[in-house]
Amino acid sequence: MSGPPASGPVVVGVDGSPSSLDAVSAAAREARLRGCGLKVVHAFVWPAMHVPLGPSPLGPADGGMRDMVGRLVAQAVERARSVAPEVEVGNAVVTGEALSVLEAESHTAPLVVVGSRGLGGFGALLLGSTAVHLAAHARCPVMVVRGRVDDTRPVLLGADGSPSGRGAVEFAFEEAVLRGTGVVAVHAWTPWSVAVTPPQDPSMPNALEPDVLAAGEERVLAETLAGRRDGHPDVAVEHSVVRGGAREALIEASRDAGLIVVGARGRGGFAGLLLGSVSQALLHHAHCPVAVVRAADVRR
């Protein structure tokens, strides 16, 4: 579960969009909570496409792409310093495509933060492709800033009891400690999502009664959180076991949360998929920022 300590600063990807500036604000607060620095990163794809970067002979002297990028990065740095003046803010303009650049940055970062919509997508898309793919490929937890931002509300944890979700549990409790809030742990189930052990006697019915299934899912949530309260005694924990779809339950619960934390892959999906359907649904529709944590993402 745990990898080597992340030695670098919190990383935030910027592209000049309003969404990326919201991400800068959130990332600055996260860096302040962690007592680490912040790195503002812009992926500059145009040099690789051999596009002229200087000003046009017929245009203003500061009208080139290189100057434009410098201005948007400076704007992001100014936003970060206004939100968290005590945080050391660095910046980098890296030649390459956004996903590749930010995935590389994630190798040494404790957290990568991006906005939910960038400048590169079509207006009809609800979520930029960079955010979705980064959540699936990054080497550290990824926070996608969307919806209402309120760090005083509790951290919402989507808990499914899968081994791949343990990193999300760890991250949710650590984030609650940093924010000084509680954790609301939601476990959603349906009769179709519960693995039932076949009876020893083939003549016996294979199905269990709903109350037996519900009791089993209560145990799943209790086992998922076992030990976390001992490690984080000051974090108030609320349990919620919901009979229904995980996507619908978590999206609705996110209305009252400051952050929702989920694993990249749950127990109900196909092994070959890097990002589960529940995680993708939350990235598109949650009412608050979403943190996606892969199985090996938690680093102390």
C-alpha positions as CSV (number, residue, x, y, z in Angstrom):
1,M,0.0,0.0,0.0
2,S,2.5,2.6,1.1
3,G,5.3,3.8,-1.2
4,P,8.4,5.9,-0.4
5,P,7.8,9.3,1.1
6,A,6.8,12.0,-1.4
7,S,9.6,14.5,-1.1
8,G,8.3,17.2,-3.5
9,P,5.7,19.9,-3.3
10,V,2.0,19.7,-4.1
11,V,1.7,20.1,-7.9
12,V,-1.1,22.0,-9.6
13,G,-1.6,21.9,-13.4
14,V,-2.6,25.3,-15.0
15,D,-3.7,26.3,-18.5
16,G,-5.2,29.7,-17.9
17,S,-8.8,28.6,-17.6
18,P,-11.0,29.7,-14.6
19,S,-11.2,26.1,-13.6
20,S,-7.4,25.8,-13.3
21,L,-7.2,29.0,-11.2
22,D,-9.8,27.4,-8.8
23,A,-7.5,24.4,-8.7
24,V,-4.5,26.7,-7.8
25,S,-6.5,28.1,-4.8
26,A,-7.3,24.6,-3.6
27,A,-3.7,23.4,-4.2
28,A,-2.3,26.3,-2.2
29,R,-4.6,25.5,0.7
30,E,-3.5,21.8,0.5
31,A,0.2,22.8,0.5
32,R,-0.4,25.0,3.6
33,L,-2.1,22.2,5.4
34,R,0.7,19.8,4.6
35,G,3.4,22.3,5.5
36,C,5.1,21.9,2.1
37,G,5.7,23.9,-1.1
38,L,3.5,24.3,-4.2
39,K,4.6,23.9,-7.8
40,V,2.6,25.5,-10.5
41,V,3.1,23.5,-13.8
42,H,2.1,24.4,-17.3
43,A,2.4,21.8,-20.1
44,F,3.6,23.7,-23.1
45,V,2.7,21.5,-26.1
46,W,3.3,24.0,-28.9
47,P,7.1,23.7,-29.1
48,A,6.8,20.0,-29.9
49,M,4.4,20.9,-32.8
50,H,7.0,23.4,-34.2
51,V,4.7,26.3,-33.9
52,P,6.3,29.8,-33.8
53,L,6.5,30.9,-30.2
54,G,7.6,34.5,-30.6
55,P,5.5,37.5,-31.4
56,S,4.2,38.1,-34.9
57,P,6.1,40.8,-36.9
58,L,2.7,42.5,-37.3
59,G,1.6,42.2,-33.7
60,P,2.5,43.6,-30.3
61,A,6.0,42.8,-28.9
62,D,4.5,40.7,-26.1
63,G,2.0,38.9,-28.2
64,G,3.8,35.6,-28.8
65,M,2.8,32.2,-27.2
66,R,5.8,32.2,-24.9
67,D,4.9,35.5,-23.4
68,M,1.3,34.4,-23.1
69,V,2.3,31.3,-21.2
70,G,4.5,33.4,-18.9
71,R,1.6,35.7,-18.1
72,L,-0.8,32.8,-17.3
73,V,1.7,31.1,-15.1
74,A,2.5,34.4,-13.3
75,Q,-1.3,34.9,-12.7
76,A,-1.5,31.4,-11.2
77,V,1.5,32.1,-8.9
78,E,-0.1,35.3,-7.8
79,R,-3.3,33.6,-7.0
80,A,-1.5,30.9,-5.0
81,R,0.4,33.5,-3.0
82,S,-2.8,35.5,-2.3
83,V,-4.4,32.3,-0.9
84,A,-1.5,31.0,1.1
85,P,1.2,33.7,1.5
86,E,3.3,31.4,3.8
87,V,3.7,28.7,1.2
88,E,6.8,28.7,-1.0
89,V,5.5,28.7,-4.6
90,G,7.6,27.6,-7.6
91,N,6.6,27.2,-11.2
92,A,7.7,25.3,-14.3
93,V,6.8,25.4,-18.0
94,V,7.5,22.0,-19.3
95,T,7.4,21.1,-23.0
96,G,5.0,18.2,-23.6
97,E,1.4,17.1,-23.5
98,A,-0.5,17.8,-20.2
99,L,-1.1,14.2,-19.1
100,S,2.5,13.1,-19.7
101,V,3.9,16.2,-17.9
102,L,1.6,15.9,-14.9
103,E,2.1,12.1,-14.6
104,A,5.8,12.6,-14.5
105,E,5.4,15.3,-11.8
106,S,3.3,12.9,-9.8
107,H,6.2,10.6,-9.1
108,T,7.6,12.9,-6.4
109,A,4.4,14.8,-5.4
110,P,2.2,14.0,-2.4
111,L,-0.8,15.3,-4.4
112,V,-1.6,16.6,-7.9
113,V,-4.4,19.1,-8.3
114,V,-6.2,20.0,-11.5
115,G,-9.4,21.7,-12.5
116,S,-12.4,19.9,-13.8
117,R,-12.5,21.8,-17.1
118,G,-9.6,23.1,-19.2
119,L,-9.2,25.1,-22.3
120,G,-8.5,22.1,-24.5
121,G,-11.8,20.4,-24.6
122,F,-15.1,20.9,-26.3
123,G,-17.8,22.9,-24.5
124,A,-20.2,20.0,-24.4
125,L,-17.9,17.8,-22.4
126,L,-18.5,17.9,-18.6
127,L,-14.9,17.0,-17.7
128,G,-11.6,17.6,-19.4
129,S,-9.8,14.5,-20.6
130,T,-6.7,15.4,-18.7
131,A,-8.4,15.1,-15.4
132,V,-9.9,11.7,-16.1
133,H,-6.7,10.2,-17.5
134,L,-4.5,11.7,-14.8
135,A,-6.7,10.1,-12.1
136,A,-6.1,6.7,-13.8
137,H,-2.4,7.1,-14.4
138,A,-0.8,9.4,-11.8
139,R,1.6,7.9,-9.2
140,C,0.0,9.9,-6.3
141,P,-3.5,10.9,-5.3
142,V,-5.2,13.3,-7.7
143,M,-7.6,16.0,-6.6
144,V,-10.1,17.3,-9.2
145,V,-11.6,20.6,-8.1
146,R,-15.2,21.0,-9.0
147,G,-18.5,22.1,-7.5
148,R,-18.6,23.9,-4.2
149,V,-15.3,24.3,-2.3
150,D,-15.6,24.3,1.5
151,D,-12.8,22.8,3.6
152,T,-14.8,23.0,6.8
153,R,-17.3,20.3,5.7
154,P,-16.5,16.6,6.4
155,V,-14.5,14.4,4.2
156,L,-16.8,11.9,2.4
157,L,-15.3,8.4,1.9
158,G,-16.6,6.0,-0.7
159,A,-15.8,2.6,1.0
160,D,-16.4,-0.6,-0.8
161,G,-14.2,-3.0,1.2
162,S,-11.9,-3.9,-1.7
163,P,-8.2,-4.2,-1.2
164,S,-7.7,-1.5,-3.9
165,G,-9.7,0.9,-1.8
166,R,-7.5,0.9,1.3
167,G,-5.4,3.7,0.0
168,A,-8.5,5.9,-0.2
169,V,-9.4,5.1,3.4
170,E,-6.0,6.1,4.6
171,F,-6.0,9.3,2.5
172,A,-9.5,10.3,3.7
173,F,-8.5,10.1,7.4
174,E,-5.3,11.9,6.8
175,E,-7.1,14.6,4.9
176,A,-9.7,14.9,7.7
177,V,-6.9,15.4,10.3
178,L,-5.3,18.1,8.1
179,R,-8.6,19.9,7.7
180,G,-9.8,19.4,11.3
181,T,-13.0,17.8,10.1
182,G,-14.8,14.4,10.4
183,V,-15.2,11.5,8.0
184,V,-18.5,10.3,6.6
185,A,-17.9,6.8,5.3
186,V,-20.6,5.6,2.8
187,H,-20.9,2.0,1.7
188,A,-23.5,1.4,-1.0
189,W,-24.7,-2.1,-2.0
190,T,-27.3,-3.9,-4.0
191,P,-28.1,-7.7,-4.0
192,W,-26.3,-7.8,-7.3
193,S,-23.1,-6.4,-5.9
194,V,-22.8,-8.7,-2.9
195,A,-20.7,-11.8,-3.4
196,V,-22.6,-14.8,-2.0
197,T,-20.8,-18.0,-1.1
198,P,-22.7,-21.0,-2.6
199,P,-24.2,-23.3,0.1
200,Q,-22.5,-26.6,0.8
201,D,-25.7,-28.4,0.1
202,P,-26.6,-27.9,-3.6
203,S,-30.3,-28.3,-2.7
204,M,-30.2,-25.3,-0.5
205,P,-31.2,-21.8,-1.9
206,N,-28.3,-19.7,-3.0
207,A,-29.9,-16.4,-2.2
208,L,-29.8,-14.7,1.2
209,E,-32.5,-12.6,2.8
210,P,-32.1,-8.8,2.5
211,D,-31.6,-8.4,6.2
212,V,-28.8,-10.9,6.2
213,L,-27.2,-9.2,3.2
214,A,-27.5,-5.8,4.9
215,A,-25.9,-7.2,8.1
216,G,-23.0,-8.5,6.0
217,E,-22.5,-5.2,4.3
218,E,-22.5,-3.5,7.8
219,R,-19.6,-5.8,8.6
220,V,-17.8,-4.9,5.4
221,L,-17.8,-1.2,6.3
222,A,-16.8,-1.9,9.9
223,E,-13.9,-4.0,8.7
224,T,-12.9,-1.4,6.2
225,L,-12.6,1.2,8.9
226,A,-11.1,-1.1,11.5
227,G,-8.0,0.4,13.1
228,R,-8.5,3.8,11.5
229,R,-10.2,5.2,14.6
230,D,-7.3,4.0,16.8
231,G,-4.8,5.7,14.5
232,H,-6.9,8.9,14.3
233,P,-8.8,9.2,17.6
234,D,-9.6,12.9,17.1
235,V,-11.5,12.3,13.8
236,A,-15.3,11.9,14.2
237,V,-16.5,9.1,12.0
238,E,-20.1,8.6,10.7
239,H,-21.0,5.3,9.1
240,S,-23.7,5.1,6.4
241,V,-24.6,1.8,4.7
242,V,-27.0,2.5,1.8
243,R,-28.9,-0.1,-0.2
244,G,-28.7,1.3,-3.7
245,G,-26.2,2.3,-6.5
246,A,-22.9,3.6,-5.3
247,R,-22.8,6.4,-7.9
248,E,-26.2,7.8,-7.0
249,A,-25.5,7.5,-3.2
250,L,-22.1,9.2,-3.3
251,I,-23.2,12.0,-5.7
252,E,-26.1,12.8,-3.4
253,A,-23.9,12.6,-0.3
254,S,-21.3,14.9,-1.9
255,R,-23.8,17.8,-1.5
256,D,-22.8,18.1,2.1
257,A,-19.1,17.2,1.8
258,G,-16.0,19.3,1.5
259,L,-14.1,16.5,-0.4
260,I,-15.0,13.1,-1.6
261,V,-12.3,10.4,-1.6
262,V,-12.6,7.2,-3.6
263,G,-10.3,4.5,-4.9
264,A,-9.5,4.3,-8.6
265,R,-10.9,0.8,-8.9
266,G,-13.6,-0.9,-6.8
267,R,-14.6,-4.5,-6.3
268,G,-17.3,-4.5,-8.9
269,G,-15.5,-3.6,-12.1
270,F,-13.4,-5.2,-14.8
271,A,-9.8,-5.8,-13.8
272,G,-8.4,-4.3,-17.1
273,L,-10.0,-0.9,-16.5
274,L,-7.7,1.7,-14.8
275,L,-10.6,3.9,-13.6
276,G,-13.9,2.5,-12.3
277,S,-17.3,3.7,-13.3
278,V,-18.1,5.1,-9.8
279,S,-14.9,7.2,-9.8
280,Q,-15.6,8.5,-13.3
281,A,-19.2,9.3,-12.4
282,L,-18.0,11.3,-9.4
283,L,-15.4,13.2,-11.5
284,H,-18.3,14.2,-13.8
285,H,-21.1,14.9,-11.3
286,A,-20.0,15.3,-7.7
287,H,-21.0,18.5,-5.9
288,C,-17.6,19.0,-4.3
289,P,-13.9,18.3,-5.2
290,V,-13.0,14.7,-5.8
291,A,-9.8,12.9,-4.8
292,V,-9.0,9.6,-6.6
293,V,-6.5,7.4,-4.8
294,R,-4.9,4.4,-6.6
295,A,-3.9,1.3,-4.6
296,A,-0.3,2.3,-4.2
297,D,-0.8,6.0,-3.9
298,V,-0.6,6.6,-0.2
299,R,2.9,7.8,0.9
300,R,3.8,8.7,4.4
